[in-house]
Amino acid sequence: MSFIRTYGNILTLALAVAIGPIVAITMNDPYLLSTFERILIIAVAAASLNMILGFGGMVSFGHAVFLGVGAYATGLMANAGLTSLLVQLPVVIVASAFIALFIGAIALRTTGIYFIMITLALAQIFYYIAVSSSSFGGDDGMVIYERTTLGGFYDPFDNYQFYGFVAAVAVVLILSINHLVGSEFGQRLVACRENPARAEALGLNTFGIRLTAFVIAGVFCGLAGFLLANQSEFATPGYANWQRSGELLAIVILGGVGARSGPVLGAFVFIWLEHALSGWTTHWAAIFGPLLILSVLFFRGGLASIGTYLGNLRGERAR
């Protein structure tokens, strides 16, 4: 059990990466890979939100704006003929960091419901800019004609090679987030969440730490938007709206707030439920909502706590 607690997040991530090709080959349907690509991409976005929510106590209802920033930055460069990874990544990082710095510098001067509403309001500004701008394709969105290239090292339009690209980038990003929250910086972020006054008394710059975490989370989510733009070959204002932010919050809660494996588990269940239930009804969210409530009621720590729950149950029976 201690092994699972120590390496559970890595095992969960490895399983999430491996299961895609296995299912696609077994079902003889390479297009199934797109569903698993989306799981990994959304897991990155959820992991970035989990960093500021689970470890920093920042409930952002506008986090999906960074998905939109990353997607549109990627689309604009790709359609301008700038498809190299070495060109696109720095631009996505800088654009996401700038927007996150702008939103965070304003929102983090407040707390509680005020923080939630300000992040929502500022994120919606970008959404309405994307909807009203002809350069972004307006409400119809932007078709992306070329995927990111890597100097000829892989074929971006080969299903399995592209899956490998998405999986490799997603793994690096998720492991980087997990390393960051487990580092000294992560401990300081938790201290700012638990008792800001005591943290200030100990000499910590709580505003600076929280703002840094907010910007880093925005950059990681922007990189998820970069992957999403490549995967869907499309950028739409819908990536940045408040409903998408709500979905990311639901995924984090479903997986387990503050659990390192939570975003991957939450994204896996959420995407597959969406995939399965949307075949029955367009109002699949009405079915997902009660399932989310039940999971929170029975597993307070989300899906990531099921292993601990079963272990405790086994221990009680052994007595």
N, C-alpha and C positions, 0 to 999 in steps of 0.2 A: 504493500500500500504506500510506503514511503517513497518507493521508486516512482510510482504513478504521480504522487504529489509533486515530486521534484521535476520529473520530465514529462508530465502529462500534457503540457502545452505543446511541447515539441512532437510528441507522439500524435496528438490530435492534428497538428498541422501536417505532419508527414502522411497521415492517413487521408486527409482531405486532398492532398496533392496526388497521391497514388491512385485513389479510387476513380478519378476521372478517366484516365486511359483504360483502366481495367473494365469499367462499365461500357465505354465506347467500343472497345474491341469485342467484348462479350456479346453486346447487342448488335455488333456490326453496323454501328451508326456513329461516324465521326462527328456529326453535328451535335451530339449530346455533350461534346466537350465544351460547347458554348455555355451551357448551364453551369458546369463546374468552373469555367473561367469567371463567370459572374459571381459565383460563391466566393472565390478567392479575392476578387476585386472588392466586393462589398465587405468582406472580412477585414481588409486593410482599412477601409473607411471607418468601420465600426471599432476597430482597435484604436484608431486615432481618437475617436470620441471617448472610448473607454479610458484613455489616458487622462483626459481632463475631467471626466465625470467620476470614474471609479477611484482615481488617486488624487484629483484636485478638487472634487466637489463642485465642479462647474457644469451646470445643466444648460447646455446650449441648444436652443431650438432653431439654430440657423447654421448648423455644422455642414449641411449639404451644399452650402454656397461654395465651399472649396472643391467639391466634386465638379461643380459647374465651371469654376475658374480653370481647373486643370484640364477639363474636357475642351473648353473653348480655346484655351491657349494652344493646346495640341492641334485642334482642328484648323485654326487660323494659320499655324506654321506649316502643317501638312499640305494645305491647299495652296500655299505660297511656294511649294516645292522644297521646303526645309523639313526633310523627313528623317534626318540623322538623329539618333538617340543622344549624341553628344551635344547637339544644338537644342533639342526640345527639352531635355531634362532641366538644364539651368534656367530656361525661361519659365517653365512650369513652377519650379521651386521659388524663383524670385517673385513671380506674380502671386502665388499662393501666400507667400510670407508677407508681402505688402498688404494684401487684403486682410489677412489675419491680424497684422499689426494695427491696422486702422480700426477694425472691429474691436479687438481686444483692448486697445488703449482707451476706448470709450466705455465699453461694457464692463470692464473689470473695476471701474470706479464705483460700481454698484454691486449689490448682492441679492440673492433670493429671486423673487418674482420679477424684480426690476432688471436683473441680469438676463433672465429668460426672455423678457419682452424686447429688450434692446438688441440682443443677438438676433431675434426673429425679425425685428424691424429693419436692421441694417442689412441682413441677408436678403430680405425681400427687395431692397433697392437694386441689388445686382440682378435679381430675377426679372424685375420690370425693365431694367436696361436691356437685358437679353431679349425680352419679348418685343420691345419697341424698336430695337436697332436692326436695320436692314443688313448691316455688316455681319451680324450674328445669325441672319436668316429669319429674324422675327419669331413669331409664335410657332412657325413650322420647323424651326431648328436648322442645323447646318449639316449637310452631307459631307463626310470626310472621304476623299477619293484615294488617299494613300495611307498605308500604315507605317509605323515607325520602322526604320531600317537600322541595321547594326553592321554596316560595312560588309555586307554580303555573307555574314556568318550564319544567317538563317533566312528561310523563306517566310515572310510574314503572312502569306496567303495559303500556306500549307497548314492544315488543321492541327496536326500533332506538333509541328515545330512552333507554331504560334502559341499553343497551349504551354509548351515548355518555357517560352519566353515569359508569358504571363505568370506562370507558377514560380519561376526563378525570381522575378522582381517582387512578387507578392511575399514570398518566403523571406527574402532579405528585409523587406519593409516591416513585416510583422515581428520577426526576430529582433530587429533594431528597436522597435517600440517596446517589446518585452524586456530587452536589456536596459533600456532607458528607465523604465518604471522601477526596475530592480536595483538601480544604481543609487549613488548618494543623492543625485538630483531628484530621483523619485521619492526618496525618504524626506527630502526637504519639502517636496510638493505635498506629501501626506501631512507633514507637520503644519503647513499653512492651512490645510483643510481642517485638521482636527482642532487646532487652537491658534488662530492667527495672532492673538495678543501675546501669547507666550512665545511664539516664533519670532515676533518682532522684538520682544525683550531679550531673546537670545542672539539678536543681531542679524536675523534673516530679513532680507528685503522681500516681504511677502508679495507685494505688487509685481516686482521684477520677476520673481520666480514663477508666479501664475501667468504673467504675460508671456514669458519665454515658453512655458508649456503650451499655452494657447497657440502661439505662432508655430511651434514645432508640430503640434497636432494638425494645424491648418495645412502645413506643407505636406505631411503624410497623406492627408485626405486629398490634397491637390494631386499627388502622385497616383492615388487611386482613380481620380478623374482622368488622368493621362491614360491609364490602362483601360478604363471604361470607354473612352473615345476610340481607342484602337480596336477594342473588342466589338463594339457596336457599329463602328465606322459612321458615327453620328454624334452630334452634340445638340442637346435640346435644353430649353429653359427648365424643363421638368426635372433635370438633374439637380437644380439648385433650389427648388421650391420647398416650402415648409413641410409639405407632406413627406418628401424624401428625408428630411431631417427627423421627422417623427418615426419613419421606418428605421432609421439608424438607431434611434433611442430604444425602440422596441426590440431590435436585435441585441443590443447591449444588455438590456434587462432580461431578455429571454436566455441569453448565454450565461449571464451572471455579472453584475456590476463589480468591477475590480478584479475579476478572474482573468488571468492571462489567456486561457484557452476559451474563454467565454465568447469573444467575437467570432471565432471560427465556428464554434458549435451553433451559435445563434444564427449566423449567416447561412449555414448549411440547412438547418431546419426551416428557416424563414423562406429561403429561395425555393426549396423543394415543396413546401406547403403551397407557396404561391403557384408553382408550376403545376401541382396536382389539382388544387382547388379551383384555379382559374379555368380549368377545362369543364368544370361543372357550372360555375356561375361567375359573372363579372363582379359580383359583390363578395368575393372571396374573403375580403378583410373582415366582413361581419362574422365569419366563421373563425378567422384567426384571432380576433379580439378575445373571445371567451377562452380560447386555448391558452393565450398569453396570461390571462387572469388566473386560470387554474394552475399554470406552471409556477406563477409567483406565490400562490397560496400554499402549494405543496412543497415547492423547492425554493426556499427564500433566497438561496444563493444561485438560482438559475440552473441551467443544464449542467454547468461545470461542477455543481455540488452533488450531483447524483451519485458519483463514486464515493464521496465521503458519507453520504446518507446511507448507502448500501453497506459500507464498511461498519458504520456505527450500529446499523440494524443487525448485522451478523455478530458483532460483539455482544449486543444485548441478548441475543439468542444463546450465545455460548455460555453466558452466565446462568 
